[in-house]
Amino acid sequence: MDDGEVLFLRHWPVDNARRGVLLVHGLGEHSGRYAEVASWFNRRGLDVCAYDQRGHGRSTGARGALHRADDLLTDLTAIFADYAKRFDRPPLLVGHSMGGLVVARAVLDGRVVPNGLVMSSPALRSLESGFIKRLVRVFTFTVPRLPLTRSQHLQWLSHDPAVAARVEVDSLCSRRITPRLADFIFRAGASCIADASRLAVPTLLMAAGTDHLVDPDGSRDFAAAAQDTERVTYRAFPSCFHELFNEAEPKRSEVMHALATWLDTLPHG
């Protein structure tokens, strides 16, 4: 990147693919956790690329830290533009949790114009208290890169206990976050909901109804605010935990069926 940080990319290729998918992971994880999702897209003839966001996985940067508030948006813009050169039409953009927030904000800002947008349990609203959000805002101005440790709460990722077990021993996953990154999440989430009526890209918004890591009402309110655009397909999965793509069966199959149904509505070109 222009500021010297090096982002680690993964590629799951499909020969002669005319369509691509760019995956954007969530807070504290990395792109390698999306191999099964990439394989699912590959079987449908789509090429897939993903990257570790700065301060995550194999990418450089202090864990959970930003130099500037819009670093994650700048990174996505550059990677999307480079990946899009491979295809006849823009790639599909898929983001989970914090990644869902990043892709939403980038699309609303006009930084990227994907063929379609998928958000899985996007971090559009936090479950943190107003006091914590105000405190983080103060720290952003005083100690923006102070390394803090997040609570783990791995039991709320999925009804499949193997998911939490794998994350617990995954050395590429991190619990670190800094005030500047936390403040970005809080502020960008609120601004996405406020700007949802500007959405101009076909969007599938999938919310986990039993989400203990982000507030699912943020997704509901985003969908309501974007309703007049007729661009959003909103799907809530009442009994699912946060990681919809990693849920236990039969829940995961329900999620993937919703994704497949929506994909069929997009122009293939």
Buried (B, 14 or more C-beta within 10 A) or exposed (E): BEEEBEBBBBEBEBEEBBBBBBBBBBBBBBBBBBEEBBEBBBEEEBBBBBBBBBBBBBBEBBBBBBBEBBBBBBBBBBBBEEBBEBBEBBBBBBBBBBBBBBBBBBBBBEBBBBBBBBBBBBBBBBBBEEEEBEBBBEBBEEEBBEEBEEEBEBEBBBBBEEBBEBBEEBEBBBEBBBBBBBBBBBBBBBBBBEBBEBBEBBBBBBBBEEBBBBBBBBBBBBBEBBBEBEBBBBBBBEEBBBBBBBBBEEBBEBBBEBBEEBBEEBEEE
